[in-house]
Amino acid sequence: MAEKSLHGICRWTFNPGKGGFVPGDMRPEWGGSFGTPEMVKLVAEKVAPRMPKNVVLGIEVHYDAEVDDDSAAAVADAMVDTGLYLAMLTPGAHSHFGYGGIASLDPKERKAAEELGTRTVDLAYGTMKKTWHPDVAPSLIIWNGSFGYDIATVGLKQMYQNLKESIAGLCKYEAKKGGDMYVCFEPKPNEGHPAMLIPTVASAIVFWRRIEEEFGVSRAKKGVNKEFGHSEMIGLDHVYDSVEELDNDMMVHMHLNSQGYNDGIILGGPGKYDIDHGARINGMNVAIAGLIQQAGYSRWKGHDMQTRAYDNAEQGIDRVVRSVLSWEACEKAARELDTKALMDLLANRETAKAEDMMRAAVVSAQKAFDEMYK
């Protein structure tokens, strides 16, 4: 068993229901007066006791939808009281800005979006500072849900330039506050616009290199929030994404969700909407677990997931538990895999036998999950 494994539980998972085409009130106990302090206590009471001893739990939240200047003291107190840490804080710009956010060609919107970002940093280094893990700083994630577009014009180049300038300014602001957080992009090909700036992992890597070249912002503690499902949505290979991130020293946060299609059981995948299943036990995840172990990755692994539209609260909590345990099981299988024997098979072109080894690793992971879940 690994000495320490850090998992972030996301506030937005605990919602009363999506609404729209599915019920909006499946879990009424998670609506109304159920705020982020209550969610923190629920995680401590219902999720933490079901975790292996090596798992450390943190909380992931949006500013200012899930924590703001008024609620931050109560949220921070709840986290300190329960022994949970701040794993990730992100400006929830997508809740406010529909015309590009910090990349907007509307100067008023762009300025307001930039101010939301600096207030997020202020909160992290202010009221929320006491919730930081003593050894592992939280991530400041920039999700691209607000900076997208739906019309093809020459203005797109200026949007991209605005994005570079705004992110460079935010990074310099964070550096003056202490420079301890890890700033990362969460790539996504679409939602909430048909087309997005920073749609892929490769886009994020190129972006950070341009920030350094143009604005002198060091790439240290900068990188990618690796979200498996966002790569799956457009049929990209999230195993190779991992190689690119690690090769560029830019894997600084992870979201271990899935669109589901890789395990042969849950439907989803390329061309589908963002389903946000929890982590799955499959060969790709065992491979990724092995890659991050080889690289010595020891930062936060978040679970950006949604309970199913038909789940009650108890089932929703169980899905979160299952997601964490599924990943821990994949990590265990990766540690036990005879990598040298696998590489020998691949070198000798005995790929069918290599497949057998990976299939056995998946079976081993499922057995480990069953044991932990009991």
N, C-alpha and C positions, 0 to 999 in steps of 0.2 A: 504493500500500500504506500502511495506517495506520502511524503511528510506533511505537505500542506497543499490544498487545492482550493482556490478561491472562486466562488460562484456568486454572480450577481442576480438577484431576484427583482424583476421589473414591476414597478408600481402599476403600469397600465394593464398587466395581466388580470388584475383583480377588479373587474368591471361587472356591472349588473347584467350586461348583455349588449350586443352590438346594435340591435335594432335594424331598421331598413327591411331587408328581405328575411331576416331571422328575428326571433324574439329579443326585445330590449329589456326584459325584466325576468330573465331566467334565474338570476341570483339577486333578489331584492336586498339581501343583507349586505351586499357590496355597493349599494347606492345610498342616496340620501346623506346621512351624517357620517358615513364610512369614509374617512379621509386618510391621508398618508400616515399619520401617527397610528391609526387603527390598523392599517395594512402592515406596518412594521411589527406591531404586537402580534398580529395574526401569524406572520411568518415565523416569529420567535416561538410561538406556542404550538403551531400546527405543522410547520415544515422543518425547523431546526432539529427537533427531537428524532426525526426520521433519517437524519443524515449520518453517514459514517464519521468517525472521529476526526479524520483528516480534513474534512470539508469545513471551510470558513465561509460564512455567508455575508453578502453585502446587499445593498439596495440601490436600484437604478431609478432615477427620477428626471422628469422634465421640469425646467423652469419656464414659465411661471404657472403651468397648469396643475402640477402635482406638488410643488413646493414653491412658495413665494416668500417675499420679505416678511409678511405677516405670520405665516404658518411655520417658518423655518425653525424657530426656537422650539416649538412643540415637536416637530419632526426630529430635530437633533437630540432632544432629551429622550424621546422614545428609542432612538437608535443606541444612545449611550446606555440607557437602562437595560436594554435587551442584549447588548454586546454585538450588535450588527454594525457594519461599516458602510461608508459611502463608496460604492463601487464606481458609479458613473453619474455625472450630471450633464444635461444637454439643454441648450436653449430650444424651447418648443416653438420655434419661429413659424412652423407650418400652421399653428393655431391662429396666427395673426396676419400672416403676409401671403397673399395669393398671387403676387405679381413679381416674384423673383427674390424677395427678401433682401439679403445682403448683396445679391447680384442684380437687383432691380434697376431698370432704367428710369424709374421714378425716384428722384433724389430724396423725396420725403420718406418713402417707404424704406429705402436703403438705409438712411440715417436711423430711423426707428428700429430697424432690425439689428443694426450694429450696436445700438444702445442696449437691446435685449441681451446680446452676447456679453457685453462688458458687465452688466448687472449679474449675469450668471456666474462670471468669474468672481465678482465681488462676494456673492453669497457663498461660493465654495471656500474662499479664503477668510470669510467672516464667520457668520453664525454656524456654518456647517463644518468648519475646520476641525472641531473636536470629534467629529465622526470619522475622520480619516484613519485607516489602518496604519499602525506605527511604522510598518515597513513597505507598504505598497500604496502609493498615492492613487487617488481616483482618476478616472479618465474624463476628459472634457470632449464629448463626442459632438461632431458637427454632422447632423443628418441633413441630407440634401432635399428633404421633402418640400421646402419652400423655394429653393432655387432651381426652378424648372421653367419650361416654356412650351408653347403649343403653336407657334407660328414661325416659319422659316424666313428670316430676314438677315441682313448684314449686321443687325444690332446684336446678334448672338456673340460676336467677338467682343463687343464692349461689355456684355454681361459677364463673360468669362474674365475679362480684365478687372471688372468691378469685384468679382469674387476673389481674385488673387489679392487685390489691394485690401479688401476688408478682412480677409483671413490673416494676412500679414499683420495688420493693425491689431487684431485680436490676440495673436501670438505675442506680439511685443507688449501688449497690455498685461497678459498673463505672466510674462517674464518679469515685469516690474513688481508684480504681486508676490513673486517667489520662484516661479519657473519650475514648480514641482509636479504639476499635473502633466498627464500624457494627452496630447491633443491629437485627435484622429478623425478622419472622414469615415462615414458609413455609406459606401457606394450603394446606389440603387438605380436600376434602369428606368423605372417609371413609378408613378404614385408619389405625390399628388399631382403630377402633370404627365402628359403623354410622353414627354422627353425631359431628361434631367441633365444638369451639369454634374460631372463626376458619376457616371453610370456604372463604372466597373472598377475593380481593384487596380488594374493597370492605369486607369485614368487618375486615381488617387496618388499612385506612386509618381507619375509624371508631374502631377500638380505640385507635390511637395518639393520636387527638384526645381521646378520653376520658381517657387516661392523663395527658395534659398538663393537661386541665381539672380533674381530680380530685386529682392528686398533684403537679402542678407539674414533671413530667418533660418537659424540652424535646424537641420532635420533631426537633431537629437530629441528624443521624446515626442516625435511626430510620426504619424503613420496612418494605419487603417484599422477601423473596427471591422473585423472580418465577420460578415454575416453570411452564413451558409446559404440561407434561403434566397437571398438576393441574387447570388450567382446562379442558383438553380432556376430562378424565374425565367431566365433567358437562355438556359441550356449551356451555361459555362461550367467549366470544371473547377469546383471549389478545392479539389486536391491540388491542382496546379496553381490556383490562386494562392494557396498556402505557401507553395514553393517560392513564388514571386515575392510575397510579403516577407518571408523569412530571409530570402536572399538579399533583399534591400533593407533588412533590419527595421521593418515597418509594421510588424504585427504587434500592436500595442494593446488591443482589446479584442474580444471575440464575442459574437452572438451565436450560440449553439442551437439555432432553430433549424427548421427544415420545411421544405414544401412537400416532403413526404414521398416523392415518387421513387426514391432510391432504395427503399426497403421491400418493394414489391407487395406491400400491404395497403398503405395509405395512398390515396389518390392525390394528385397535384402535379407540380412540375412546370416545365416550360410552357409559356402561353397562358398560365393560370394566374389568378390574382394572388396577393400575398396572404397565404393561408396561415403561416406562423404556427406550425406544429412545434412541439418540443423536440429536443435532440432525439435521434433515432439510433438504434443499434444496427449498423451496417458496415460493409467493408470499407467504404470511403471514410467513414468516421474513425475506424480503427487505423487507417493509413494516416489520417490527419493527426490523430493522437500520437502516433509514432513520430511524425515529423516534428511536432512541437516539443516532444520529449527530447529528441536529439538536439534541438535548438536551445533547450533550457528555458522555454517559456514558462513564466511563473506569475503572470499577471491575471487580471480578472477575466472570467468566462461568464458572460451574461446569458440569460435565458429570455430572449425577446420572443415571447410566445403568447398565444391566445388560448384560453380554454375553448372547448367546442361550444357551438351555439346551443346545444342541447344539454350541456353539463349543468348540474346544480353546484353549489359552492363546495361541497365535500369532494365531488368529482374534479372540480377545478383545481383544488389544492393538491389532489392526488396526481394530477397531470404535471404539476410543477415538480413534485417529488420524483416522479418517473423520469422527467427530463434530466435532472441532476444525476440521478443514479445511472441512467443510460450512458451518460458521458463518462462517469467514473468507471463503468464497466468496460467501455471502449478503451479507456486509458489502461486499465488493468490488463486487458488482452494484448494491447500494444507492448506493454512492458514484458510480458511473458513470451511474446513471439520471438522465435529464433531468427533474428535478422540476418545473421551470417549465412545460415542455411538457405534462407529466402534469396539472398543475393547470389549465392552459388547456383541456385536453380535458374535464376534469371540470366546469369552469365552463360550458362550451358543451354539456354533456350528451352528449358523444360518448364514452359509456362503453364501447362496443365497442372503440374505438381505445385507450382507457385499459387495457382488458383485454389488448390486443395488446402494449402497452408492458410490462405486468407479466409477461406470458408470455415476452417476449423477455428480460426481466431474469432470469427463472428459467433460461432456456437459457444466458445469459451466466454465471450462477453455476455451472452444471454444467460448463461449459467451464473456468472458473477452478479448480474442484475437480479436474478431470482433470489440469490442468497441475501443480497443487501436489502431487497424489497421486503423480505420476510421480517 
